Amino acid sequence: MVWVFWGSVAVLLVGLAVLSWWWDRDARKRGATPLSGGAMHRARWSRRLEVERQLNSVVTKGATPRTQDAAQDAWKGRTDR
């Protein structure tokens, strides 16, 4: 009898996941699949790690927005500004 309960809970959770993915039309237009959440999480994690590395290498405390932009450009190697 316990397997019926946990089976129904699993079916409910999978159904909610599919329904939320279906309603997210923007994500489907971008090509998201129900299993691409892990890839999105890894990409977000790597972007956060890159920002952390940048902030630890370039001291921007007390800097003006223009100075922060210049530090970011120097970090990324841009010289067009």
Backbone as a chain_set.jsonl record, in Angstrom:
{"seq": "MVWVFWGSVAVLLVGLAVLSWWWDRDARKRGATPLSGGAMHRARWSRRLEVERQLNSVVTKGATPRTQDAAQDAWKGRTDR", "coords": {"N": [[0.809, -1.194, 0.0], [2.048, 1.19, 0.587], [3.654, 1.712, -1.609], [1.806, 2.567, -3.466], [1.085, 5.1, -2.528], [3.607, 6.499, -2.658], [4.106, 6.181, -5.354], [1.992, 7.638, -6.495], [2.663, 10.172, -5.543], [5.08, 10.578, -6.912], [4.168, 10.547, -9.578], [2.538, 12.809, -9.517], [4.458, 14.85, -9.022], [6.094, 14.653, -11.32], [4.178, 15.236, -13.248], [3.565, 17.908, -12.559], [6.051, 19.082, -13.101], [6.281, 18.707, -15.896], [4.057, 20.144, -16.735], [4.699, 22.76, -15.863], [6.945, 23.225, -17.439], [5.727, 23.148, -19.96], [4.056, 25.37, -19.869], [5.904, 27.419, -19.841], [6.576, 29.188, -22.23], [8.53, 30.859, -23.287], [10.914, 29.604, -22.59], [10.676, 27.247, -24.053], [10.763, 28.309, -26.622], [13.387, 29.093, -26.71], [14.572, 26.706, -26.928], [14.64, 24.949, -24.801], [14.623, 21.903, -23.02], [12.939, 19.378, -21.072], [14.986, 18.19, -19.599], [17.113, 19.944, -19.592], [17.693, 21.547, -17.477], [19.819, 21.019, -15.738], [22.063, 21.697, -17.281], [21.624, 24.437, -17.559], [21.877, 25.188, -14.904], [24.583, 24.575, -14.415], [25.78, 26.403, -16.186], [24.979, 28.853, -15.07], [26.26, 28.624, -12.598], [28.94, 28.619, -13.412], [29.135, 31.197, -14.496], [28.75, 32.748, -12.19], [30.986, 31.934, -10.727], [33.03, 32.96, -12.343], [32.548, 35.723, -12.071], [33.061, 35.969, -9.333], [35.799, 35.336, -9.304], [36.755, 37.471, -10.79], [36.037, 39.664, -9.16], [37.589, 39.122, -6.929], [40.124, 39.432, -7.925], [40.303, 41.993, -8.985], [40.212, 44.895, -7.303], [37.458, 46.63, -6.469], [36.279, 48.152, -4.58], [34.808, 51.048, -3.349], [35.019, 52.27, -5.756], [34.079, 54.293, -8.569], [31.257, 54.036, -10.826], [32.273, 54.305, -13.448], [34.95, 53.621, -13.127], [34.668, 50.996, -12.294], [33.588, 49.888, -14.635], [35.789, 50.259, -16.321], [37.638, 48.574, -15.075], [36.398, 46.134, -15.47], [36.434, 46.002, -18.271], [39.203, 45.9, -18.68], [39.718, 43.451, -17.481], [38.38, 41.702, -19.19], [39.734, 42.183, -21.497], [39.014, 44.087, -23.351], [39.373, 46.842, -25.504], [38.012, 48.748, -26.857], [36.576, 50.855, -25.814]], "CA": [[0.0, 0.0, 0.0], [2.94, 2.344, 0.633], [4.126, 1.992, -2.966], [0.755, 3.32, -4.149], [1.23, 6.485, -2.1], [4.813, 7.102, -3.231], [3.921, 6.209, -6.804], [1.125, 8.774, -6.825], [3.442, 11.384, -5.296], [6.03, 10.702, -8.026], [3.402, 10.922, -10.771], [2.127, 14.2, -9.328], [5.617, 15.717, -9.201], [6.464, 14.635, -12.743], [3.133, 15.975, -13.953], [3.763, 19.344, -12.313], [7.253, 19.509, -13.816], [5.957, 18.781, -17.329], [3.107, 21.241, -16.908], [5.4, 24.04, -15.741], [7.767, 23.374, -18.643], [4.841, 23.427, -21.087], [3.562, 26.742, -19.756], [7.01, 28.356, -20.018], [6.744, 29.257, -23.678], [9.804, 31.488, -23.611], [11.964, 28.588, -22.499], [10.552, 26.338, -25.193], [11.233, 29.016, -27.818], [14.848, 29.093, -26.653], [15.038, 25.34, -27.154], [14.801, 24.211, -23.551], [13.978, 20.601, -22.901], [12.725, 19.111, -19.651], [16.209, 17.736, -18.94], [18.204, 20.902, -19.771], [17.858, 22.336, -16.264], [21.169, 20.815, -15.214], [22.994, 22.497, -18.073], [21.418, 25.837, -17.204], [22.43, 25.388, -13.566], [26.039, 24.602, -14.546], [26.158, 27.661, -16.834], [24.807, 29.911, -14.076], [27.305, 28.438, -11.611], [30.222, 29.045, -13.977], [29.117, 32.661, -14.585], [28.958, 33.27, -10.834], [32.376, 31.685, -10.374], [33.833, 33.923, -13.088], [32.38, 37.031, -11.427], [33.791, 35.906, -8.066], [37.231, 35.432, -9.613], [37.027, 38.841, -11.217], [35.958, 40.56, -8.009], [38.713, 38.856, -6.036], [41.365, 39.871, -8.558], [40.259, 43.439, -9.208], [39.598, 45.547, -6.15], [36.562, 47.688, -6.949], [35.606, 48.77, -3.439], [34.915, 52.495, -3.356], [35.233, 52.765, -7.111], [32.918, 54.859, -9.246], [30.799, 53.141, -11.892], [33.176, 54.371, -14.604], [36.141, 52.851, -12.773], [34.278, 49.587, -12.308], [33.493, 49.491, -16.045], [37.151, 50.172, -16.854], [38.249, 47.363, -14.526], [35.787, 44.989, -16.15], [36.975, 45.977, -19.633], [40.59, 45.424, -18.602], [39.681, 42.024, -17.156], [37.929, 40.967, -20.371], [40.639, 42.436, -22.611], [38.404, 44.99, -24.325], [40.031, 48.139, -25.628], [37.226, 49.556, -27.799], [35.895, 51.974, -25.152]], "C": [[0.857, 1.266, 0.0], [3.406, 2.713, -0.768], [3.082, 2.746, -3.768], [0.871, 4.805, -3.8], [2.435, 7.14, -2.765], [4.751, 7.141, -4.751], [3.058, 7.382, -7.234], [1.837, 10.1, -6.579], [4.419, 11.621, -6.444], [5.317, 11.132, -9.301], [2.958, 12.382, -10.684], [3.294, 15.159, -9.574], [6.072, 15.774, -10.653], [5.442, 15.401, -13.562], [3.266, 17.476, -13.77], [4.99, 19.872, -13.05], [6.985, 19.662, -15.313], [5.016, 19.945, -17.594], [3.794, 22.604, -16.81], [6.3, 24.279, -16.944], [6.892, 23.752, -19.837], [4.351, 24.874, -21.053], [4.648, 27.791, -19.952], [7.352, 28.426, -21.505], [8.06, 29.896, -24.083], [10.937, 30.467, -23.578], [11.874, 27.618, -23.671], [11.003, 27.002, -26.478], [12.753, 29.054, -27.867], [15.412, 27.695, -26.828], [15.238, 24.532, -25.896], [14.05, 22.89, -23.62], [13.776, 20.328, -21.417], [13.994, 18.709, -18.906], [17.357, 18.729, -19.063], [18.417, 21.782, -18.542], [19.244, 22.203, -15.659], [22.196, 21.633, -15.962], [22.85, 23.978, -17.755], [22.009, 26.132, -15.831], [23.955, 25.455, -13.627], [26.511, 25.891, -15.194], [26.044, 28.821, -15.857], [25.91, 29.83, -13.028], [28.647, 28.923, -12.152], [30.27, 30.558, -14.153], [29.359, 33.29, -13.22], [30.399, 33.079, -10.392], [33.293, 32.669, -11.081], [33.734, 35.318, -12.469], [33.122, 37.059, -10.095], [35.291, 36.025, -8.295], [37.606, 36.85, -9.988], [37.027, 39.792, -10.03], [37.098, 40.341, -7.03], [40.032, 39.345, -6.614], [41.426, 41.379, -8.722], [39.526, 44.067, -8.033], [38.766, 46.714, -6.657], [35.834, 48.364, -5.801], [35.856, 50.278, -3.459], [35.108, 53.089, -4.73], [33.942, 53.35, -7.667], [32.461, 53.883, -10.325], [31.719, 53.152, -13.118], [34.443, 53.557, -14.341], [35.839, 51.36, -12.775], [34.164, 49.078, -13.737], [34.882, 49.337, -16.66], [37.85, 48.918, -16.347], [37.689, 46.124, -15.202], [36.291, 44.878, -17.587], [38.41, 45.458, -19.647], [40.629, 43.933, -18.333], [39.333, 41.212, -18.403], [38.794, 41.225, -21.597], [40.063, 43.336, -23.675], [39.137, 46.325, -24.333], [39.24, 49.096, -26.497], [36.526, 50.744, -27.14], [36.822, 53.117, -24.95]], "O": [[0.441, 2.298, -0.526], [3.539, 3.894, -1.086], [3.439, 3.499, -4.673], [0.767, 5.663, -4.676], [2.311, 8.207, -3.366], [5.297, 8.057, -5.367], [3.358, 8.047, -8.226], [1.636, 11.055, -7.329], [4.567, 12.754, -6.901], [5.813, 11.992, -10.028], [3.001, 13.104, -11.679], [3.132, 16.169, -10.26], [6.401, 16.849, -11.155], [5.807, 16.14, -14.476], [3.098, 18.236, -14.723], [4.97, 20.988, -13.568], [7.417, 20.638, -15.926], [5.175, 20.655, -18.586], [3.497, 23.504, -17.596], [6.411, 25.408, -17.421], [7.284, 24.596, -20.644], [4.247, 25.522, -22.093], [4.332, 28.953, -20.208], [8.303, 27.795, -21.967], [8.647, 29.526, -25.1], [11.813, 30.473, -24.443], [12.899, 27.214, -24.22], [11.57, 26.337, -27.345], [13.341, 29.048, -28.949], [16.631, 27.528, -26.871], [15.942, 23.522, -25.919], [12.974, 22.796, -24.212], [14.392, 20.993, -20.585], [14.064, 18.876, -17.688], [18.481, 18.403, -18.679], [19.255, 22.683, -18.577], [19.785, 23.171, -15.125], [23.103, 22.203, -15.355], [23.846, 24.697, -17.688], [22.578, 27.202, -15.615], [24.562, 26.297, -12.965], [27.544, 26.431, -14.797], [26.92, 29.685, -15.818], [26.442, 30.859, -12.612], [29.409, 29.567, -11.431], [31.332, 31.157, -13.981], [30.1, 34.266, -13.112], [30.975, 33.959, -9.753], [34.242, 33.166, -10.475], [34.742, 36.016, -12.358], [33.747, 38.065, -9.76], [35.978, 36.735, -7.562], [38.638, 37.368, -9.562], [37.918, 40.632, -9.906], [37.529, 41.283, -6.367], [40.962, 39.641, -5.865], [42.498, 41.973, -8.606], [38.348, 43.791, -7.806], [39.303, 47.674, -7.211], [34.861, 49.083, -6.031], [36.999, 50.719, -3.575], [35.338, 54.292, -4.86], [32.846, 52.946, -7.277], [33.217, 52.986, -10.697], [31.918, 52.116, -13.751], [34.947, 52.882, -15.238], [36.663, 50.555, -13.209], [34.591, 47.962, -14.031], [35.129, 48.405, -17.426], [38.575, 48.266, -17.099], [38.422, 45.174, -15.476], [36.548, 43.774, -18.067], [38.786, 44.674, -20.518], [41.468, 43.222, -18.885], [39.92, 40.158, -18.645], [38.621, 40.571, -22.625], [40.565, 43.357, -24.798], [39.476, 46.864, -23.28], [39.746, 50.162, -26.847], [35.935, 51.566, -27.842], [36.423, 54.147, -24.407]]}, "num_chains": 1, "name": "protein.A"}
